[in-house]
Amino acid sequence: MLHFIVNPVSRSGKGLRLWKRKIEPVLISKEIPYTVEFSQEHGDVTRICAKISSMNTANEKCTIVIIGGDGTLNDAVQGISDFDSTTVAYIPTGSSNDFARDMKISGSAKKCLKKILSDSAPVELDLGEVISNGKSRKFVVSCGLGFDAAVCQKSSHSFIKKNLNKVGLGKCTYLAIALQQLIHAPKSDCTAEFDDGRKIEFPKFLFATSMIHRYEGGGFKFCPKANPTDGKINLCIANNKTLPGILFALPTAFLGLHGIFSGVTITEFSSATFRTTIPLWMHTDGEVYQKASEITVRAFEKKLKMKGI
């Protein structure tokens, strides 16, 4: 059984249009059994996934198909209680689509659906988790602390982004807001402690992004060697840079070349704790939900089963 969850407002209604015009007609014509639910408010996707996942048994597995953006996919994995018997599929309709970009998922809903309906086995991908203030949250693509999370927080409330989404240019919002946030970034230092015993101080800290996949923020290739099946999380930390230096280095991140600059550290870990001198915004897959001054990030190897890749 296929269980579809549609974010109807994703990319200014693109998700709903694709469901009605491209996806549902195929399911009906092929007489494929399915259920569909539409998210109406924040928390709906997580709640629906929890309900579907809880109905699984050892003999009855299910596939949940997410139609939305990276944030919708992030909300979905929060609700899955049984990853062994739940398979996830994804038809991207967001403005960033960093997961789809890294996994080379087609932008065509029909092509995505064809792969989902095929007999191909699901791919097992790593899943991340961040723990802060006594609460944990999973992430599929990345978890960020500092500048990149502040950009996500600002863009999520941006009137400009909503309008650019209508013409398919929503990711341009990130560039404009990024420049603004660089100028007004709060001053903080950061200490990182890794599972292999390393302890590194990062004065004049800008951001730390912990990544399972290579891209975030609409195509920034912050961790060009990230591998979603190796059980490791790749890390990009930027610190101790002047504003001109940041402005010069940041555009090169689209090509994954930013690691050549001083003040940019790229490494990997299985588990790490980050402590900052002041609370900073944090995000999981672009979803910002709190500020924190201490977070622990860890990887779960091949936890997420994805179909249609």
BALOBA-1460 file (C-alpha; in Angstrom, 3 decimals):
// residues 309
<rec num="1" residu="m" x="0.000" y="0.000" z="0.000"/>
<rec num="2" residu="l" x="1.227" y="3.486" z="-0.908"/>
<rec num="3" residu="h" x="0.443" y="6.276" z="1.544"/>
<rec num="4" residu="f" x="0.796" y="9.746" z="0.008"/>
<rec num="5" residu="i" x="1.282" y="12.864" z="2.111"/>
<rec num="6" residu="v" x="0.974" y="16.096" z="0.155"/>
<rec num="7" residu="n" x="2.128" y="19.509" z="1.288"/>
<rec num="8" residu="p" x="-0.409" y="21.532" z="-0.725"/>
<rec num="9" residu="v" x="1.333" y="24.882" z="-0.198"/>
<rec num="10" residu="s" x="4.820" y="23.695" z="-1.122"/>
<rec num="11" residu="r" x="6.311" y="26.134" z="-3.627"/>
<rec num="12" residu="s" x="3.141" y="28.227" z="-3.778"/>
<rec num="13" residu="g" x="0.791" y="25.318" z="-4.486"/>
<rec num="14" residu="k" x="2.990" y="23.245" z="-6.794"/>
<rec num="15" residu="g" x="2.567" y="20.164" z="-4.595"/>
<rec num="16" residu="l" x="-1.212" y="20.213" z="-4.870"/>
<rec num="17" residu="r" x="-1.150" y="20.849" z="-8.623"/>
<rec num="18" residu="l" x="1.225" y="17.935" z="-9.220"/>
<rec num="19" residu="w" x="-0.959" y="15.627" z="-7.169"/>
<rec num="20" residu="k" x="-4.119" y="16.507" z="-9.061"/>
<rec num="21" residu="r" x="-2.642" y="16.678" z="-12.573"/>
<rec num="22" residu="k" x="0.299" y="14.267" z="-12.668"/>
<rec num="23" residu="i" x="0.131" y="11.750" z="-9.853"/>
<rec num="24" residu="e" x="-3.428" y="10.822" z="-8.883"/>
<rec num="25" residu="p" x="-4.551" y="10.232" z="-12.511"/>
<rec num="26" residu="v" x="-1.735" y="7.666" z="-12.952"/>
<rec num="27" residu="l" x="-2.658" y="5.844" z="-9.750"/>
<rec num="28" residu="i" x="-6.307" y="5.681" z="-10.788"/>
<rec num="29" residu="s" x="-5.572" y="4.529" z="-14.329"/>
<rec num="30" residu="k" x="-3.258" y="1.776" z="-13.098"/>
<rec num="31" residu="e" x="-5.661" y="0.803" z="-10.303"/>
<rec num="32" residu="i" x="-2.947" y="1.133" z="-7.681"/>
<rec num="33" residu="p" x="-4.239" y="1.108" z="-4.088"/>
<rec num="34" residu="y" x="-3.289" y="4.217" z="-2.145"/>
<rec num="35" residu="t" x="-4.280" y="6.617" z="0.581"/>
<rec num="36" residu="v" x="-3.675" y="10.360" z="0.550"/>
<rec num="37" residu="e" x="-3.659" y="13.037" z="3.225"/>
<rec num="38" residu="f" x="-2.963" y="16.742" z="2.918"/>
<rec num="39" residu="s" x="-1.066" y="18.705" z="5.548"/>
<rec num="40" residu="q" x="-2.914" y="21.793" z="6.761"/>
<rec num="41" residu="e" x="-0.670" y="23.184" z="9.465"/>
<rec num="42" residu="h" x="2.703" y="22.694" z="11.111"/>
<rec num="43" residu="g" x="2.979" y="19.258" z="12.717"/>
<rec num="44" residu="d" x="0.482" y="17.531" z="10.429"/>
<rec num="45" residu="v" x="3.080" y="15.640" z="8.395"/>
<rec num="46" residu="t" x="4.771" y="14.285" z="11.525"/>
<rec num="47" residu="r" x="1.434" y="13.280" z="13.011"/>
<rec num="48" residu="i" x="0.285" y="11.527" z="9.829"/>
<rec num="49" residu="c" x="3.575" y="9.627" z="9.494"/>
<rec num="50" residu="a" x="3.361" y="8.542" z="13.122"/>
<rec num="51" residu="k" x="-0.139" y="7.193" z="12.523"/>
<rec num="52" residu="i" x="0.847" y="5.269" z="9.379"/>
<rec num="53" residu="s" x="4.083" y="3.933" z="10.841"/>
<rec num="54" residu="s" x="2.362" y="2.712" z="13.997"/>
<rec num="55" residu="m" x="0.022" y="0.524" z="11.902"/>
<rec num="56" residu="n" x="2.946" y="-1.484" z="10.520"/>
<rec num="57" residu="t" x="3.435" y="-5.086" z="11.539"/>
<rec num="58" residu="a" x="6.200" y="-7.574" z="10.869"/>
<rec num="59" residu="n" x="4.204" y="-8.952" z="7.957"/>
<rec num="60" residu="e" x="2.796" y="-5.708" z="6.599"/>
<rec num="61" residu="k" x="5.232" y="-3.017" z="5.535"/>
<rec num="62" residu="c" x="4.301" y="0.308" z="4.006"/>
<rec num="63" residu="t" x="5.668" y="3.028" z="1.768"/>
<rec num="64" residu="i" x="5.075" y="6.668" z="2.621"/>
<rec num="65" residu="v" x="5.399" y="9.000" z="-0.377"/>
<rec num="66" residu="i" x="6.200" y="12.611" z="0.507"/>
<rec num="67" residu="i" x="5.215" y="15.349" z="-1.945"/>
<rec num="68" residu="g" x="6.848" y="18.536" z="-0.729"/>
<rec num="69" residu="g" x="10.227" y="20.085" z="-0.010"/>
<rec num="70" residu="d" x="13.184" y="19.197" z="2.209"/>
<rec num="71" residu="g" x="11.325" y="20.573" z="5.224"/>
<rec num="72" residu="t" x="8.345" y="18.298" z="4.550"/>
<rec num="73" residu="l" x="10.684" y="15.308" z="4.314"/>
<rec num="74" residu="n" x="12.259" y="16.367" z="7.600"/>
<rec num="75" residu="d" x="8.861" y="16.555" z="9.291"/>
<rec num="76" residu="a" x="8.050" y="13.094" z="7.948"/>
<rec num="77" residu="v" x="11.013" y="11.283" z="9.507"/>
<rec num="78" residu="q" x="10.181" y="12.778" z="12.915"/>
<rec num="79" residu="g" x="7.004" y="10.696" z="12.958"/>
<rec num="80" residu="i" x="8.366" y="7.332" z="11.831"/>
<rec num="81" residu="s" x="8.577" y="4.981" z="14.789"/>
<rec num="82" residu="d" x="9.589" y="1.843" z="12.892"/>
<rec num="83" residu="f" x="12.247" y="2.439" z="10.238"/>
<rec num="84" residu="d" x="12.664" y="-1.293" z="9.595"/>
<rec num="85" residu="s" x="9.159" y="-1.749" z="8.198"/>
<rec num="86" residu="t" x="8.631" y="1.750" z="6.760"/>
<rec num="87" residu="t" x="9.949" y="2.822" z="3.372"/>
<rec num="88" residu="v" x="9.947" y="6.471" z="2.333"/>
<rec num="89" residu="a" x="9.696" y="7.859" z="-1.202"/>
<rec num="90" residu="y" x="9.992" y="11.471" z="-2.278"/>
<rec num="91" residu="i" x="8.612" y="13.658" z="-5.054"/>
<rec num="92" residu="p" x="10.331" y="17.056" z="-4.626"/>
<rec num="93" residu="t" x="8.342" y="20.277" z="-4.961"/>
<rec num="94" residu="g" x="10.344" y="22.629" z="-2.722"/>
<rec num="95" residu="s" x="12.463" y="25.657" z="-3.536"/>
<rec num="96" residu="s" x="15.799" y="24.183" z="-2.366"/>
<rec num="97" residu="n" x="15.464" y="20.434" z="-3.020"/>
<rec num="98" residu="d" x="18.970" y="19.702" z="-1.721"/>
<rec num="99" residu="f" x="18.166" y="16.063" z="-0.989"/>
<rec num="100" residu="a" x="16.868" y="15.559" z="-4.527"/>
<rec num="101" residu="r" x="19.898" y="17.370" z="-5.928"/>
<rec num="102" residu="d" x="22.356" y="15.090" z="-4.139"/>
<rec num="103" residu="m" x="20.446" y="11.873" z="-4.882"/>
<rec num="104" residu="k" x="19.785" y="12.931" z="-8.486"/>
<rec num="105" residu="i" x="16.025" y="12.604" z="-8.096"/>
<rec num="106" residu="s" x="14.221" y="13.882" z="-11.170"/>
<rec num="107" residu="g" x="12.268" y="17.115" z="-11.091"/>
<rec num="108" residu="s" x="9.569" y="15.386" z="-13.132"/>
<rec num="109" residu="a" x="6.753" y="14.053" z="-10.957"/>
<rec num="110" residu="k" x="5.894" y="11.417" z="-13.560"/>
<rec num="111" residu="k" x="9.461" y="10.098" z="-13.660"/>
<rec num="112" residu="c" x="9.607" y="10.024" z="-9.872"/>
<rec num="113" residu="l" x="6.335" y="8.139" z="-9.668"/>
<rec num="114" residu="k" x="7.481" y="5.630" z="-12.288"/>
<rec num="115" residu="k" x="10.551" y="4.798" z="-10.194"/>
<rec num="116" residu="i" x="8.498" y="4.573" z="-7.017"/>
<rec num="117" residu="l" x="6.110" y="2.133" z="-8.680"/>
<rec num="118" residu="s" x="8.938" y="-0.021" z="-10.021"/>
<rec num="119" residu="d" x="10.101" y="-3.247" z="-8.375"/>
<rec num="120" residu="s" x="13.496" y="-1.798" z="-7.450"/>
<rec num="121" residu="a" x="14.659" y="-2.372" z="-3.889"/>
<rec num="122" residu="p" x="14.870" y="0.621" z="-1.526"/>
<rec num="123" residu="v" x="18.237" y="2.252" z="-0.865"/>
<rec num="124" residu="e" x="19.407" y="2.414" z="2.755"/>
<rec num="125" residu="l" x="20.655" y="5.883" z="3.710"/>
<rec num="126" residu="d" x="22.173" y="7.341" z="6.847"/>
<rec num="127" residu="l" x="20.045" y="9.476" z="9.133"/>
<rec num="128" residu="g" x="21.246" y="12.158" z="11.535"/>
<rec num="129" residu="e" x="20.077" y="13.243" z="14.960"/>
<rec num="130" residu="v" x="20.686" y="16.411" z="16.945"/>
<rec num="131" residu="i" x="20.096" y="16.641" z="20.699"/>
<rec num="132" residu="s" x="19.677" y="19.994" z="22.417"/>
<rec num="133" residu="n" x="17.947" y="21.222" z="25.550"/>
<rec num="134" residu="g" x="16.911" y="17.663" z="26.343"/>
<rec num="135" residu="k" x="15.105" y="17.196" z="23.029"/>
<rec num="136" residu="s" x="16.155" y="15.279" z="19.921"/>
<rec num="137" residu="r" x="15.310" y="15.797" z="16.271"/>
<rec num="138" residu="k" x="16.272" y="13.757" z="13.228"/>
<rec num="139" residu="f" x="17.623" y="15.193" z="9.987"/>
<rec num="140" residu="v" x="17.934" y="13.794" z="6.484"/>
<rec num="141" residu="v" x="20.287" y="16.293" z="4.833"/>
<rec num="142" residu="s" x="21.924" y="18.611" z="7.357"/>
<rec num="143" residu="c" x="21.872" y="20.255" z="10.758"/>
<rec num="144" residu="g" x="23.235" y="23.771" z="11.119"/>
<rec num="145" residu="l" x="24.205" y="25.998" z="14.038"/>
<rec num="146" residu="g" x="24.838" y="29.715" z="13.576"/>
<rec num="147" residu="f" x="24.844" y="31.636" z="10.315"/>
<rec num="148" residu="d" x="23.195" y="29.062" z="8.021"/>
<rec num="149" residu="a" x="20.393" y="28.486" z="10.530"/>
<rec num="150" residu="a" x="19.874" y="32.240" z="10.896"/>
<rec num="151" residu="v" x="19.493" y="32.464" z="7.111"/>
<rec num="152" residu="c" x="16.893" y="29.673" z="7.178"/>
<rec num="153" residu="q" x="15.039" y="31.355" z="10.045"/>
<rec num="154" residu="k" x="14.888" y="34.681" z="8.251"/>
<rec num="155" residu="s" x="13.959" y="33.233" z="4.854"/>
<rec num="156" residu="s" x="11.132" y="31.135" z="6.314"/>
<rec num="157" residu="h" x="9.385" y="34.378" z="7.261"/>
<rec num="158" residu="s" x="10.348" y="36.234" z="4.088"/>
<rec num="159" residu="f" x="7.619" y="37.853" z="2.010"/>
<rec num="160" residu="i" x="10.108" y="38.049" z="-0.863"/>
<rec num="161" residu="k" x="10.660" y="34.271" z="-0.861"/>
<rec num="162" residu="k" x="6.940" y="33.586" z="-1.139"/>
<rec num="163" residu="n" x="6.752" y="35.755" z="-4.233"/>
<rec num="164" residu="l" x="9.927" y="34.370" z="-5.813"/>
<rec num="165" residu="n" x="8.626" y="30.841" z="-5.237"/>
<rec num="166" residu="k" x="5.779" y="31.618" z="-7.599"/>
<rec num="167" residu="v" x="8.251" y="32.034" z="-10.464"/>
<rec num="168" residu="g" x="10.606" y="29.251" z="-9.364"/>
<rec num="169" residu="l" x="13.315" y="31.559" z="-7.951"/>
<rec num="170" residu="g" x="12.793" y="30.953" z="-4.237"/>
<rec num="171" residu="k" x="16.399" y="29.937" z="-3.636"/>
<rec num="172" residu="c" x="17.542" y="33.439" z="-4.650"/>
<rec num="173" residu="t" x="16.125" y="34.548" z="-1.309"/>
<rec num="174" residu="y" x="18.901" y="32.702" z="0.492"/>
<rec num="175" residu="l" x="21.603" y="34.734" z="-1.247"/>
<rec num="176" residu="a" x="20.077" y="38.098" z="-0.356"/>
<rec num="177" residu="i" x="19.385" y="37.123" z="3.251"/>
<rec num="178" residu="a" x="22.830" y="35.523" z="3.578"/>
<rec num="179" residu="l" x="24.498" y="38.836" z="2.833"/>
<rec num="180" residu="q" x="22.335" y="40.572" z="5.417"/>
<rec num="181" residu="q" x="23.041" y="37.937" z="8.074"/>
<rec num="182" residu="l" x="26.784" y="38.063" z="7.450"/>
<rec num="183" residu="i" x="26.837" y="41.745" z="8.309"/>
<rec num="184" residu="h" x="24.772" y="41.311" z="11.475"/>
<rec num="185" residu="a" x="26.059" y="37.894" z="12.640"/>
<rec num="186" residu="p" x="26.369" y="37.767" z="16.464"/>
<rec num="187" residu="k" x="29.866" y="37.383" z="17.932"/>
<rec num="188" residu="s" x="30.507" y="33.967" z="19.456"/>
<rec num="189" residu="d" x="33.221" y="31.373" z="20.024"/>
<rec num="190" residu="c" x="32.700" y="27.628" z="19.671"/>
<rec num="191" residu="t" x="34.253" y="24.488" z="21.143"/>
<rec num="192" residu="a" x="33.814" y="21.179" z="19.300"/>
<rec num="193" residu="e" x="34.444" y="17.799" z="20.946"/>
<rec num="194" residu="f" x="34.520" y="14.762" z="18.663"/>
<rec num="195" residu="d" x="33.995" y="11.061" z="19.356"/>
<rec num="196" residu="d" x="37.619" y="10.311" z="18.419"/>
<rec num="197" residu="g" x="38.917" y="12.491" z="21.280"/>
<rec num="198" residu="r" x="39.599" y="15.691" z="19.353"/>
<rec num="199" residu="k" x="38.724" y="18.986" z="21.052"/>
<rec num="200" residu="i" x="39.037" y="22.098" z="18.878"/>
<rec num="201" residu="e" x="38.436" y="25.752" z="19.712"/>
<rec num="202" residu="f" x="36.901" y="27.974" z="17.024"/>
<rec num="203" residu="p" x="37.154" y="31.694" z="17.919"/>
<rec num="204" residu="k" x="34.964" y="34.209" z="16.081"/>
<rec num="205" residu="f" x="32.639" y="31.378" z="15.119"/>
<rec num="206" residu="l" x="30.320" y="31.867" z="12.150"/>
<rec num="207" residu="f" x="28.601" y="28.503" z="11.588"/>
<rec num="208" residu="a" x="28.877" y="24.729" z="11.838"/>
<rec num="209" residu="t" x="26.891" y="22.623" z="9.416"/>
<rec num="210" residu="s" x="26.784" y="18.862" z="9.984"/>
<rec num="211" residu="m" x="25.862" y="17.083" z="6.778"/>
<rec num="212" residu="i" x="24.868" y="13.650" z="5.554"/>
<rec num="213" residu="h" x="24.478" y="14.915" z="1.999"/>
<rec num="214" residu="r" x="26.627" y="17.346" z="0.041"/>
<rec num="215" residu="y" x="24.270" y="20.293" z="-0.463"/>
<rec num="216" residu="e" x="22.212" y="22.660" z="1.634"/>
<rec num="217" residu="g" x="20.653" y="26.108" z="1.289"/>
<rec num="218" residu="g" x="19.661" y="25.655" z="-2.350"/>
<rec num="219" residu="g" x="22.905" y="24.259" z="-3.742"/>
<rec num="220" residu="f" x="25.761" y="25.277" z="-1.431"/>
<rec num="221" residu="k" x="28.167" y="22.316" z="-1.611"/>
<rec num="222" residu="f" x="29.418" y="22.780" z="1.923"/>
<rec num="223" residu="c" x="30.594" y="19.163" z="2.342"/>
<rec num="224" residu="p" x="31.678" y="17.961" z="-1.117"/>
<rec num="225" residu="k" x="32.814" y="14.539" z="0.151"/>
<rec num="226" residu="a" x="29.703" y="13.713" z="2.188"/>
<rec num="227" residu="n" x="28.544" y="10.134" z="1.617"/>
<rec num="228" residu="p" x="25.012" y="9.237" z="2.793"/>
<rec num="229" residu="t" x="25.872" y="5.539" z="3.250"/>
<rec num="230" residu="d" x="29.179" y="5.584" z="5.196"/>
<rec num="231" residu="g" x="27.803" y="6.062" z="8.710"/>
<rec num="232" residu="k" x="29.672" y="9.361" z="9.069"/>
<rec num="233" residu="i" x="28.600" y="12.985" z="9.255"/>
<rec num="234" residu="n" x="30.673" y="15.523" z="7.370"/>
<rec num="235" residu="l" x="31.255" y="18.896" z="8.992"/>
<rec num="236" residu="c" x="31.987" y="22.353" z="7.645"/>
<rec num="237" residu="i" x="32.918" y="25.012" z="10.210"/>
<rec num="238" residu="a" x="33.682" y="28.631" z="9.344"/>
<rec num="239" residu="n" x="35.332" y="30.941" z="11.861"/>
<rec num="240" residu="n" x="37.831" y="33.746" z="12.346"/>
<rec num="241" residu="k" x="37.141" y="35.380" z="8.986"/>
<rec num="242" residu="t" x="36.687" y="39.014" z="8.038"/>
<rec num="243" residu="l" x="33.563" y="40.104" z="6.169"/>
<rec num="244" residu="p" x="35.465" y="40.609" z="2.863"/>
<rec num="245" residu="g" x="37.034" y="37.165" z="3.310"/>
<rec num="246" residu="i" x="33.639" y="35.573" z="3.853"/>
<rec num="247" residu="l" x="32.137" y="37.346" z="0.860"/>
<rec num="248" residu="f" x="35.013" y="36.087" z="-1.283"/>
<rec num="249" residu="a" x="34.880" y="32.478" z="-0.024"/>
<rec num="250" residu="l" x="31.128" y="31.915" z="0.206"/>
<rec num="251" residu="p" x="30.332" y="31.869" z="-3.545"/>
<rec num="252" residu="t" x="32.986" y="29.172" z="-4.072"/>
<rec num="253" residu="a" x="30.896" y="26.865" z="-1.857"/>
<rec num="254" residu="f" x="28.564" y="26.345" z="-4.825"/>
<rec num="255" residu="l" x="31.487" y="24.434" z="-6.389"/>
<rec num="256" residu="g" x="32.707" y="22.899" z="-3.137"/>
<rec num="257" residu="l" x="35.995" y="24.842" z="-3.322"/>
<rec num="258" residu="h" x="35.656" y="26.840" z="-0.090"/>
<rec num="259" residu="g" x="37.843" y="24.398" z="1.864"/>
<rec num="260" residu="i" x="41.001" y="25.976" z="0.407"/>
<rec num="261" residu="f" x="40.436" y="29.170" z="2.421"/>
<rec num="262" residu="s" x="41.795" y="29.783" z="5.911"/>
<rec num="263" residu="g" x="39.095" y="29.788" z="8.556"/>
<rec num="264" residu="v" x="37.147" y="26.995" z="6.828"/>
<rec num="265" residu="t" x="37.477" y="23.533" z="8.377"/>
<rec num="266" residu="i" x="36.026" y="20.412" z="6.762"/>
<rec num="267" residu="t" x="36.164" y="17.119" z="8.653"/>
<rec num="268" residu="e" x="33.983" y="14.117" z="9.567"/>
<rec num="269" residu="f" x="32.729" y="12.391" z="12.701"/>
<rec num="270" residu="s" x="30.231" y="9.859" z="14.034"/>
<rec num="271" residu="s" x="29.288" y="11.927" z="17.081"/>
<rec num="272" residu="a" x="30.244" y="15.435" z="18.206"/>
<rec num="273" residu="t" x="29.211" y="18.103" z="20.704"/>
<rec num="274" residu="f" x="29.324" y="21.823" z="19.923"/>
<rec num="275" residu="r" x="29.256" y="24.546" z="22.594"/>
<rec num="276" residu="t" x="28.982" y="28.254" z="21.807"/>
<rec num="277" residu="t" x="29.394" y="31.237" z="24.125"/>
<rec num="278" residu="i" x="25.931" y="32.568" z="23.247"/>
<rec num="279" residu="p" x="22.744" y="30.828" z="22.027"/>
<rec num="280" residu="l" x="22.509" y="30.683" z="18.235"/>
<rec num="281" residu="w" x="19.802" y="29.600" z="15.826"/>
<rec num="282" residu="m" x="19.888" y="25.956" z="14.773"/>
<rec num="283" residu="h" x="18.111" y="24.073" z="11.992"/>
<rec num="284" residu="t" x="17.460" y="20.552" z="10.731"/>
<rec num="285" residu="d" x="16.989" y="20.371" z="6.946"/>
<rec num="286" residu="g" x="16.191" y="24.086" z="6.883"/>
<rec num="287" residu="e" x="13.541" y="23.825" z="9.612"/>
<rec num="288" residu="v" x="14.450" y="26.242" z="12.425"/>
<rec num="289" residu="y" x="12.856" y="25.594" z="15.780"/>
<rec num="290" residu="q" x="15.065" y="27.006" z="18.548"/>
<rec num="291" residu="k" x="18.265" y="28.702" z="19.654"/>
<rec num="292" residu="a" x="20.914" y="26.671" z="21.454"/>
<rec num="293" residu="s" x="24.365" y="27.052" z="22.975"/>
<rec num="294" residu="e" x="25.084" y="23.298" z="23.153"/>
<rec num="295" residu="i" x="24.137" y="20.572" z="20.698"/>
<rec num="296" residu="t" x="25.187" y="16.961" z="20.169"/>
<rec num="297" residu="v" x="25.034" y="15.548" z="16.651"/>
<rec num="298" residu="r" x="25.309" y="11.880" z="15.718"/>
<rec num="299" residu="a" x="24.770" y="9.557" z="12.757"/>
<rec num="300" residu="f" x="22.691" y="6.402" z="12.371"/>
<rec num="301" residu="e" x="24.131" y="4.254" z="9.605"/>
<rec num="302" residu="k" x="21.712" y="3.154" z="6.849"/>
<rec num="303" residu="k" x="18.674" y="3.884" z="9.005"/>
<rec num="304" residu="l" x="16.385" y="5.355" z="6.339"/>
<rec num="305" residu="k" x="14.960" y="3.187" z="3.567"/>
<rec num="306" residu="m" x="14.275" y="5.268" z="0.431"/>
<rec num="307" residu="k" x="12.468" y="4.001" z="-2.656"/>
<rec num="308" residu="g" x="12.562" y="5.588" z="-6.098"/>
<rec num="309" residu="i" x="16.248" y="6.534" z="-6.062"/>
